[in-house]
Structures are given as structure tokens and as C-alpha cells.
Amino acid sequence: MDFDFSDDQQALRDAVAKWVEKSYDFERRRKIVEGGGFDRGVYNELAELGLTGIYISEEHGGLGMGPVEAMVVMEELGRGIVCEPLAQALIIGSVIQAHGSENTQSWLPRIAAGEALVVLAHQERKARYNLGVCEAHAEKANGGYTVTALKSVVPAGDQADAFVVPAMLEGKMALFLVERAAPGVSTRGYHTQDEARAADLKLDKAPAQLITAEGLRALTYAVDLGIACTCAEGVGAMEKTLALTVEYMNQRKQFGVVISSFQALRHRVADMKMQLELARSMSYYASLKLGQPEAERRQAVSRAKVQLGQSLRFVGQQSVQLHGGIGVTDEYIGSHYFKKLTQLEMSFGDTMHHLGEVSARMQETAGVFA
């Protein structure tokens, strides 16, 4: 199999890398964090690069690209630990295009242009990453629908223009689109572990548009896309974390020599590099499996998330250890990468959850051939 990137994919990577280097340095990010963890101006800059429309077809104003292009973009944004949730545009754009009704697909040009930030609001307190657990419910009303729900950790929830919300309709999960300006919608925003922004969302009989009655199938697809994006973002963040660690070791002296000359520490850096490359290969695997049947796709992304979780934790912890005290100070950029790695490990299901998912699917496969 050819793992070389095409000229167009490499050009896309270079464009995003240049934007991160020139327009999203540590000082600008610090100001964004102090301002709440989200900047609409930055999100618009990503839209101007065409990134919000990667998965959206040209017919709806997007680029009509695929998982590999999304992967290279998320890697570069991970290197810059960008707070703005571009992954949500990729997830929502793809889900509405693949599963949405004609009415909800009218949102696609606005999402592609960056005019509308639509985010996935699926997490509930009792769910524990189980997508089938949903206490939110919907009702038919006045020729449409209303949704009542409590959702947690909604990315940029108090800044978004609309939400994609799973809710039970007549005993079956369906997917709805709810505008933030609609009556019955309230949010409570806060910082997340990685200094980005999230919110708790409360819907009290809020007017909603039906995206699809096959809600669990569409939600599963959305979360799998999110996992692939998370894996790619994690690879970029780990790569930069490793580079910062090596740079520090080449400068820090002890006993009159740089600590990068100590063999024991060099072995630890080699282990970090190995974990990074394991994560990179599994990130590729997850992205390349997104177009496969659901069972194969789900197994692939869970396998990838297990490896990413192990690698994210190892690389982050080793970086802090090799830096010493400076590795956890707010003034040093390395500590912010550690926060990002910690957050990514828990996003869309932590390592233990996905280890259970992999185990369950292995048992199902074994049962088939028994």
C-alpha cells in the first residue's frame, strides 16, 4: 500500500502549517485562552483556508475532499494546539451530507463558508461513552419537533450557532438540529482541560429540525469521524511535544554537559519516538477505514484510540519528566501541550473504554467462528 501523500495533500499540509506558524503562535493562543478559549476570528481564518468545508461536496460550497486530507489538516492543527474546534465542522458537515434531510442540508453551504458553527451535543452524564444511552427526548409539535435534553461538554457550546442533538423519538434514537437562538435553549460555558471552550447545554422543548430518524447509526458515524480527527490531532501534538523535549535537552546542562548526552535519557526519548510512530500508524489506519462497513470501521477506530491513548499518556508524562519543574509551569509552552495530550486521551471515549470495545468485538468475532 502506498502511504506517500499526493502533491495536493502535501500542499494542503504546508498551507495549514504556515498558517499555524505565522498566525497562531503561543502569544496569540494565550490571549485566546484568556479571552475564553474560542475566537470567532480564528475560526473564520480557518474557513478562509477552506478547511471548514473539507468533507462537504463542491455542490454545497465545500472542497469535496476525504479522510486523508482531514487527517493531514488535523495533524497540523494539533502541532499548534489550536483551540477552535475545526473537527466539529468536519464531523457535522459529513454527517449532515451523508444522513441529513433536504432541509438540514441547507446548512451545508453556511458550514463550509464558516458562517455557521454547528457542533455535536451528544454527551450525557449517565452515558459513560455509551452512545446507546440517551435520556433526551423529542416530541412532535406544530408540524415539527421539540427536544428536551441536558448535554455536557459541548465543544464551544456557548459560541456555536446550532447543535446536532441525539434524542429519543417514539422509542428510537433520532438526530436533530437545534439553533442556539431558538426558544428553550440555554448554555453554560467554561474552559476545558486543554484551555479550549465547552458548555453544558439545556434544551426545554426547543424547536428542532429532524436530521434523520436513524439517529444511532448517524451518531456512531459522527463519533468515528471524531475519533479519527482526535487521533490525527494527537499525532501532531505529540510530534511537537517530542521536538520541544529534544530542544530542551540539547540546551539544559548538568555536570557541565547537555543532558541529551546522557544515555539513559536518550533511551527515554527513543521510547517517546517509538510511541509517536505507533500512534501515527494507527491514526492512518483509523482514517483509511472510515469508508468501510460500520462493524469494520468501529473496530478500527477503537483499536486506534487504544494505541493513541497509551501513546498520548506516555509521551506527555515523559516530556514532563525530562523537562523537570519547568515542564508544568504555565509560562512554558510544553505544559500546554501536556494539557492537550491529556484532554485528547479522554475525547470520544478514553483508553479503557475503547479497550473494552475492542475486546467485545473480538469476542463477537470469535463467536461467529465458534
Phi, psi and omega in degrees: 000137182272115180259009177286142178277147178287168179299321180294319179294321178292323177296322177296315178301314182297321181296317180291319179299319179294322178296316179299315183294318186269328190246352183224057179282179186297322182292319178294320179298320180299319179295322178295318179297315179295332180274001176129349177093008177208137179228115181298328178297319177295317179299322178294325177296320176297321178294321179297331175282353180087006189287332181288348181246023184303313183274348185274138185293159179298331178302327181256016176091009180262192181264342178065035180266188186231194185298326182292318177296319177298322181296314182293326177294314182293329175300314182291323177293328175295322177298329180266003187038056181289130184284325187293133190277071178300327181305328180294322177295322179293315182296306186293318179301316181291318182293314180294322179294321184277327188237350190285155174286170180298321180296315182287334178292346175294345176282342187301315178300323179291321177294315181298324182277354182080007181286335180230127173262110179246129187234158179276126178240086186240344187280135175234156186300323184273354189287321183052049177072001179277112186292339181280349180271116184210113178266346177298144180222152181238154179223150173282137181202128175054043179078002179226217182221155169233150182234136173241125187198159168233115182239145185245156174049054178275119184304125180049037189300325180274002178244346184289159177268336180199166182231146168259117191236123171281138179207153181279130179231112180054046175081004182225142181289133174233167181244132185233154173250125182236128178279142182294332181279358182288153177296145180087006180252129175219148181226155174229108186273157178195166174282148172262176182305324183268014174075008172277195185238143175214175181205156167270138185244129176241126177242125180239090183052047180282136177301140185216154173256135178284123175275307178202146176281344176270065190293317183294320178297315180291322179294319177301316178298317180298315181293323176297320174298318179297321179296316179299319177296318180297318179299314180296317178299320179297321178299315179297317180294320178294321180299316179290322177299316178297317180298318177297321181294315179296318179300316179296317182293333177282351180251324185286128181248144173214136185057031175083002179227157178292144185290346177292349178274352181280124186298320182298322180286326177296324177296322180293322176294321177298322177294322176299316180297320179297317179296323177298315183289326173298317179294319181299315181296322179285332174294316175302315181302314181298314182295320182288341180266359184295335180269004182273168176305155189306313184299315179293319180297313182298318179296319181296313184290328176292318176301315180297318182293328175297311180294319179297318179300317179295317182291317180301315180295315183295310183296318179297313182292319179295323178298315178298316181297318183285336176279330187080208186302325183296338184293346180241012179274143184294333182288339183262133186297332181301325180295330180286328173292322177299318177298319180296316180299321179297316180295317182296326180298331182265349185287135179057034179105125181281181186299315182296321178299312184286334172297320175296321178296317179297316180298315181298320181287329174295321178292322178297317179296318180297324179294326180295322185265001181289000000 
